[in-house]
Every structure is written in C-alpha cells, then in structure tokens.
C-alpha cells in the first residue's frame, strides 16, 4: 500500500480525492493523509514516517507549498512531491522544480492525469527504496562516507547502523584472475580496464546470486563476504559458478591469446566487521578483518589456476555437499603449524 500526503487548504480537494479514489482506498492500494498547510504537513510527516509521496498546493496560509518543498528536500531526499496548483505559470513551475518537485499538475484537477502522475511518482519512489535497501543489505556503500551521503541514505539512523562494529561468523573468498599481468603488460590501458571490468562484472553477478557482497576490489582480485545461513556453502557455490563463467569467456585481447582462469581461497570463521579507515580523511572502508580473513587470502596464494582451496576445518563442514580432493599440508605466513588444505572439485 502506498501512503500519500495531500497538502491543500481547500476542503473540497480532500472530499474529491476520497471520492475519486474510494475503490483503491477500499482495496488498500492507497492511503491518504491530509494537511491544510506546509506547517501541518511537516507535523503529519512526523507521525507518518512511511509516506511515499506528497501532493501539495502552492498558495496556503502559515507555510506555502514552495517553502514546504525546500523543507522536504532538506529532510528527506527519497520523498517525492507533486505540485497541484492553480498557479500554472512558468515562474512557479520553474521554482517548484528547482526546489525538488517531481512533477506539476494544474487546477482544476484532471483526476485521470493525477492518477497517472501518482502511479509514475510512486513507482519512482519504490525503485529508489529498493535500491537503498539493496545497498544497505549488500554493504555496497564502502568508501567516501561523508555527511551528504549519510543524509541521503537516511540521516542519523543509517549513519548509526553503518558505523556498527561487531563480531560475526562469516565466509570470505579471495578470487584472483591468474596471469592478468600478461594483458596489462601487452595491451593499452583502455583495453586492460575494459577486460578487467568485464571479468569483475561476471564475478559480481555470481557472488550476488548467492547472497554475498563484494567487500573490495584489490588490483585484479575480488574479496567477497558471505554471511547468514549456510554462508560457507553459498560461498563455494558462488566460486564454482565464477570459475565456470570466467573459463567460458572468450579471448578479448587482440594482441595476445589469453584464456582467463581464476585461483580462489575460501575460509570461514569469526571476524570483526566494521568501518576501518581514517576519520580525518573521511574515508572509511566497511570491511571484515581478522585471522580468518588472512587465512582466506593466503589460501588463495597457494591455489593454482582453476583451483578453489579450502582449509581442513571448512572441508569437514562441506564434505557431504561438495566433491573435494586432499591437496596436502602447506605452510602459511605467520602460522607456526602447517595447514592441511583441500581442493573443491564440484
């Protein structure tokens, strides 16, 4: 159900809207909230935080519609407003648009046109909300977290949630494109970037498909994190899909033959999730750190072309779900004892 705030000092408009949209009100497609001026509209928005759009007149007592537009733009970047006014001259239209109006309808109101405009506006708002939801859920907002971004993303509440530091159980995968320096040393910068971005697009698609998110791009490698139920299984499924998709890509280098392959290290465990970086620079990286993360990266360095390497502890958790082969013991940096590793076949 979409909630719409109507701001107009003419009582007739409230009655007309209730009559014209009575069926959609009964079917719970629309819910209307009413205010007689901008001041009361702001009060209603305090009470109804789930309003999707505002229909507002211009000429009203106490606070007019153009002033209301400015206030809304400052307080809620996702809320969209449509001006419904008898003042249809270009000056008012331009002023309304410059202050953030999404559209403009003149009185007397053509309700068919109004409904189409409402549908278009609500669709736009819902798309924006879905995008914001995806960003929050996938932790895509990584760097350059400044005041403007935080206000746009929902102000103090989102800032607080973004700044939460916590210990989590998760799986980290490091996926490296093997021998990519062959391309970077023999191709133009434009070609190198184009090909690398193409590979990254393929990887990201498979990572997201399994509910993971890209923590960061490191040169020609990707660090991905998986949290929630079956995070290790989902990470392995994603990496199997990445390996298959990358190996099926055609040679895109004109000067040399390059068959893309990946080497992958995966590890699960307890890690710290939080904002790491410099507050003075206002550059923070929302990431995971800890021994489990370090092991994942070192497992990747031991992996050969096309290999997906996991630790013995991970193998014990997934051996009934995935076909794995024992590789043997390896010595990892800063680890006193050798580590038994396994290769995930399929």
C-alpha positions as CSV (number, residue, x, y, z in Angstrom):
1,X,0.0,0.0,0.0
2,X,1.2,3.5,-0.9
3,X,0.7,6.4,1.5
4,X,0.2,9.8,0.1
5,X,0.1,13.1,1.9
6,X,-2.2,15.8,0.4
7,X,-1.5,19.3,1.4
8,X,-4.2,21.9,0.5
9,X,-6.3,24.4,2.4
10,X,-9.3,23.7,0.1
11,X,-11.6,21.3,1.9
12,X,-13.2,20.3,-1.4
13,X,-10.0,18.6,-2.7
14,X,-9.9,16.2,0.3
15,X,-13.5,15.2,-0.4
16,X,-12.9,14.8,-4.2
17,X,-9.8,12.7,-3.6
18,X,-11.7,10.4,-1.2
19,X,-14.5,10.0,-3.8
20,X,-12.3,9.5,-6.9
21,X,-10.0,7.0,-5.2
22,X,-12.6,5.3,-3.0
23,X,-12.1,1.9,-4.7
24,X,-8.3,1.9,-4.3
25,X,-8.7,3.1,-0.7
26,X,-11.0,0.2,0.0
27,X,-8.6,-2.2,-1.7
28,X,-5.7,-0.8,0.4
29,X,-3.8,0.3,-2.7
30,X,-3.7,3.9,-1.5
31,X,-3.9,5.5,1.9
32,X,-4.3,9.3,2.1
33,X,-3.2,11.7,4.9
34,X,-4.3,15.3,4.8
35,X,-2.9,18.7,5.9
36,X,-4.1,22.3,5.3
37,X,-0.7,23.9,5.0
38,X,3.0,23.2,5.0
39,X,3.4,23.5,8.7
40,X,0.8,20.9,9.4
41,X,2.3,18.7,6.6
42,X,5.6,18.6,8.4
43,X,3.7,17.6,11.6
44,X,1.9,14.8,9.7
45,X,5.2,13.5,8.3
46,X,6.5,13.2,11.9
47,X,3.5,11.0,12.6
48,X,3.5,9.1,9.3
49,X,7.1,8.3,8.5
50,X,6.1,5.8,5.8
51,X,4.6,8.5,3.4
52,X,5.7,7.8,-0.2
53,X,4.8,11.0,-1.9
54,X,3.3,14.5,-1.3
55,X,0.6,16.3,-3.3
56,X,0.8,19.9,-2.4
57,X,-0.8,23.2,-3.3
58,X,1.3,26.4,-3.6
59,X,-0.8,29.1,-2.0
60,X,-1.5,28.2,1.6
61,X,-1.5,30.1,5.0
62,X,1.3,29.8,7.5
63,X,3.6,27.9,5.2
64,X,3.2,27.8,1.4
65,X,3.9,24.9,-0.9
66,X,7.2,26.2,-2.2
67,X,8.6,26.6,1.3
68,X,7.4,23.1,2.1
69,X,9.3,21.8,-0.9
70,X,12.5,23.3,0.4
71,X,12.0,21.8,3.8
72,X,11.2,18.4,2.4
73,X,14.3,18.5,0.2
74,X,16.4,19.2,3.3
75,X,14.8,16.5,5.5
76,X,14.0,13.6,3.2
77,X,15.8,13.1,-0.2
78,X,13.7,10.0,-1.0
79,X,10.3,11.6,-0.6
80,X,8.9,12.9,-3.9
81,X,6.4,15.8,-4.3
82,X,3.9,16.7,-7.0
83,X,2.6,20.3,-7.0
84,X,-1.1,20.6,-7.6
85,X,-1.9,24.3,-8.1
86,X,-3.9,26.8,-10.0
87,X,-0.7,28.8,-10.4
88,X,0.4,27.2,-13.6
89,X,2.7,29.9,-14.9
90,X,6.2,29.1,-15.9
91,X,7.8,31.0,-13.0
92,X,6.0,28.9,-10.4
93,X,6.7,25.7,-12.3
94,X,10.4,26.5,-12.5
95,X,10.6,27.5,-8.9
96,X,8.9,24.3,-7.8
97,X,11.1,22.1,-10.0
98,X,14.3,23.9,-8.7
99,X,13.1,23.1,-5.1
100,X,12.7,19.4,-5.8
101,X,9.2,18.9,-7.2
102,X,8.9,15.7,-9.1
103,X,6.0,16.9,-11.3
104,X,3.4,19.7,-11.6
105,X,-0.3,19.5,-12.2
106,X,-2.6,22.5,-12.7
107,X,-6.1,23.0,-11.2
108,X,-8.9,22.3,-11.9
109,X,-7.6,18.8,-11.4
110,X,-7.9,16.2,-14.2
111,X,-8.1,13.1,-12.0
112,X,-7.1,10.7,-14.8
113,X,-3.9,12.7,-15.3
114,X,-3.4,12.9,-11.5
115,X,-3.7,9.2,-11.1
116,X,-1.2,8.5,-13.9
117,X,1.2,11.0,-12.3
118,X,0.8,9.4,-8.8
119,X,1.5,6.0,-10.3
120,X,4.6,7.2,-12.0
121,X,5.8,9.0,-8.9
122,X,5.2,6.1,-6.5
123,X,6.9,3.7,-9.0
124,X,10.0,6.0,-8.9
125,X,10.0,6.2,-5.1
126,X,9.7,2.4,-4.8
127,X,12.6,1.9,-7.2
128,X,14.7,4.3,-5.1
129,X,13.7,2.5,-1.9
130,X,14.6,-0.9,-3.4
131,X,18.0,0.5,-4.5
132,X,18.6,1.8,-1.0
133,X,17.5,-1.5,0.5
134,X,19.9,-3.4,-1.7
135,X,22.8,-1.0,-0.8
136,X,22.1,-1.5,2.9
137,X,21.7,-5.3,2.7
138,X,24.8,-5.8,0.5
139,X,27.0,-3.2,2.2
140,X,27.9,-1.7,-1.1
141,X,28.5,1.7,0.5
142,X,32.2,1.3,1.2
143,X,34.2,4.5,0.9
144,X,33.8,8.3,1.0
145,X,31.2,8.2,3.7
146,X,30.6,11.9,4.2
147,X,27.7,13.9,5.6
148,X,26.0,14.3,2.3
149,X,25.9,10.6,1.6
150,X,24.7,9.8,5.1
151,X,21.9,12.4,4.9
152,X,20.8,11.0,1.6
153,X,20.9,7.4,2.9
154,X,18.6,8.3,5.9
155,X,20.5,10.5,8.2
156,X,21.5,9.6,11.8
157,X,19.7,6.2,11.8
158,X,21.6,4.9,8.8
159,X,24.8,6.5,10.0
160,X,24.5,4.7,13.3
161,X,23.8,1.3,11.6
162,X,26.7,1.9,9.2
163,X,29.1,2.6,12.0
164,X,28.2,-0.6,14.0
165,X,31.3,-2.7,14.7
166,X,30.6,-6.3,15.5
167,X,32.0,-9.8,15.6
168,X,30.4,-12.1,13.0
169,X,30.6,-15.6,11.7
170,X,31.1,-15.4,8.0
171,X,33.0,-16.8,5.0
172,X,35.5,-14.8,3.0
173,X,36.5,-15.7,-0.6
174,X,39.5,-14.2,-2.4
175,X,39.2,-14.6,-6.2
176,X,42.2,-13.7,-8.3
177,X,42.5,-13.6,-12.1
178,X,45.5,-15.7,-12.9
179,X,48.3,-14.1,-15.0
180,X,46.4,-11.0,-15.7
181,X,49.7,-9.1,-15.9
182,X,50.2,-10.7,-19.3
183,X,47.4,-8.5,-20.5
184,X,48.4,-5.4,-18.5
185,X,51.9,-5.5,-19.9
186,X,50.9,-6.0,-23.5
187,X,47.6,-4.0,-24.0
188,X,46.6,-0.4,-23.9
189,X,45.3,1.0,-20.6
190,X,41.8,1.3,-22.1
191,X,41.8,-2.4,-23.1
192,X,43.2,-3.5,-19.8
193,X,40.4,-1.7,-17.8
194,X,37.7,-2.8,-20.2
195,X,38.7,-6.5,-19.9
196,X,39.2,-6.4,-16.1
197,X,35.8,-4.7,-15.6
198,X,34.2,-7.4,-17.8
199,X,35.7,-10.1,-15.6
200,X,34.6,-8.3,-12.4
201,X,31.0,-8.0,-13.8
202,X,30.9,-11.8,-14.2
203,X,32.2,-12.4,-10.7
204,X,29.9,-9.9,-9.0
205,X,26.9,-11.4,-10.7
206,X,27.6,-14.9,-9.3
207,X,28.6,-13.5,-5.8
208,X,25.3,-11.6,-5.5
209,X,23.3,-14.5,-6.8
210,X,24.4,-16.5,-3.7
211,X,23.7,-13.6,-1.3
212,X,27.3,-12.5,-0.9
213,X,28.7,-9.0,-1.4
214,X,31.9,-7.6,-2.8
215,X,33.9,-6.2,0.1
216,X,36.6,-4.7,-2.2
217,X,38.5,-5.0,-5.4
218,X,42.2,-5.5,-4.9
219,X,44.1,-5.0,-8.2
220,X,42.9,-7.9,-10.4
221,X,41.3,-9.8,-7.4
222,X,38.0,-9.6,-5.6
223,X,37.3,-10.1,-1.9
224,X,33.8,-11.3,-1.3
225,X,32.0,-11.9,2.0
226,X,29.1,-14.2,2.8
227,X,27.0,-14.0,5.9
228,X,23.9,-15.7,7.2
229,X,22.6,-19.3,6.9
230,X,24.9,-21.7,5.0
231,X,27.4,-18.9,4.3
232,X,30.3,-21.4,3.6
233,X,28.1,-23.5,1.2
234,X,26.9,-20.4,-0.6
235,X,30.5,-19.0,-0.9
236,X,31.6,-22.3,-2.5
237,X,28.6,-22.4,-4.9
238,X,29.4,-18.8,-5.9
239,X,33.1,-19.6,-6.5
240,X,32.2,-22.7,-8.6
241,X,29.9,-20.5,-10.7
242,X,32.6,-17.8,-11.0
243,X,35.2,-20.3,-12.1
244,X,32.9,-21.8,-14.7
245,X,31.7,-18.4,-16.0
246,X,35.2,-17.0,-16.3
247,X,36.6,-20.0,-18.1
248,X,33.7,-19.8,-20.6
249,X,34.6,-16.2,-21.6
250,X,36.1,-15.6,-25.0
251,X,39.6,-14.2,-25.5
252,X,39.1,-10.5,-25.6
253,X,42.7,-9.5,-26.1
254,X,43.5,-8.6,-29.7
255,X,47.3,-8.8,-29.5
256,X,47.8,-12.0,-27.4
257,X,45.8,-15.1,-26.6
258,X,44.6,-15.1,-23.1
259,X,42.3,-17.8,-21.6
260,X,41.0,-16.3,-18.3
261,X,41.2,-18.5,-15.2
262,X,40.9,-17.8,-11.5
263,X,42.6,-19.1,-8.4
264,X,40.4,-18.9,-5.2
265,X,40.9,-19.2,-1.5
266,X,37.9,-19.6,0.8
267,X,37.8,-19.6,4.6
268,X,35.2,-19.4,7.3
269,X,35.3,-18.2,10.9
270,X,34.8,-15.4,13.4
271,X,35.8,-12.0,12.2
272,X,35.3,-8.3,13.1
273,X,33.0,-6.3,10.8
274,X,33.3,-2.6,11.0
275,X,34.4,0.7,9.5
276,X,38.1,0.8,9.1
277,X,40.0,3.9,7.8
278,X,40.8,7.5,8.5
279,X,38.2,9.7,10.2
280,X,40.3,12.8,9.3
281,X,40.2,11.9,5.6
282,X,36.6,11.0,5.9
283,X,37.5,7.8,4.0
284,X,36.2,4.7,5.7
285,X,36.1,1.1,4.4
286,X,33.3,-1.1,5.7
287,X,35.1,-4.4,5.8
288,X,35.9,-7.5,7.8
289,X,39.3,-8.2,9.4
290,X,40.8,-11.0,11.5
291,X,42.7,-14.2,11.3
292,X,40.0,-16.0,9.3
293,X,40.2,-13.3,6.6
294,X,44.0,-13.5,6.5
295,X,43.9,-17.3,6.0
296,X,41.4,-16.9,3.1
297,X,43.9,-14.6,1.4
298,X,46.8,-16.9,2.0
299,X,44.9,-19.9,0.8
300,X,44.3,-18.1,-2.5
301,X,48.0,-17.5,-2.9
302,X,48.5,-21.3,-2.7
303,X,45.8,-22.0,-5.3
304,X,46.9,-22.8,-8.8
305,X,45.0,-21.9,-12.0
306,X,41.4,-23.1,-11.7
307,X,41.7,-24.2,-8.1
308,X,39.3,-23.5,-5.2
309,X,41.2,-24.1,-2.0
310,X,39.7,-24.5,1.5
311,X,41.1,-25.5,4.9
312,X,40.5,-28.8,6.6
313,X,38.0,-27.3,9.0
314,X,36.0,-26.0,6.1
315,X,36.3,-29.4,4.4
316,X,34.8,-31.1,7.4
317,X,31.7,-28.9,7.2
318,X,31.0,-29.3,3.5
319,X,32.5,-32.7,2.6
320,X,29.0,-34.2,2.3
321,X,27.8,-31.5,-0.1
322,X,30.8,-30.9,-2.3
323,X,33.3,-33.2,-4.0
324,X,36.8,-32.3,-2.6
325,X,40.3,-33.7,-3.0
326,X,43.0,-33.5,-0.4
327,X,46.0,-31.4,-1.6
328,X,48.3,-31.8,1.4
329,X,49.9,-29.7,4.0
330,X,51.1,-26.1,3.3
331,X,52.9,-23.6,5.4
332,X,51.2,-20.3,5.6
333,X,52.7,-16.9,6.5
334,X,52.6,-16.2,10.3
335,X,51.3,-19.7,11.0
336,X,53.6,-21.9,13.2
337,X,52.0,-25.2,12.2
338,X,51.3,-26.4,8.6
339,X,47.7,-26.4,7.4
340,X,46.0,-29.3,5.6
341,X,44.2,-27.9,2.5
342,X,41.6,-29.4,0.1
343,X,40.6,-28.5,-3.4
344,X,36.9,-28.2,-4.2
345,X,36.2,-30.0,-7.5
346,X,32.4,-29.6,-7.9
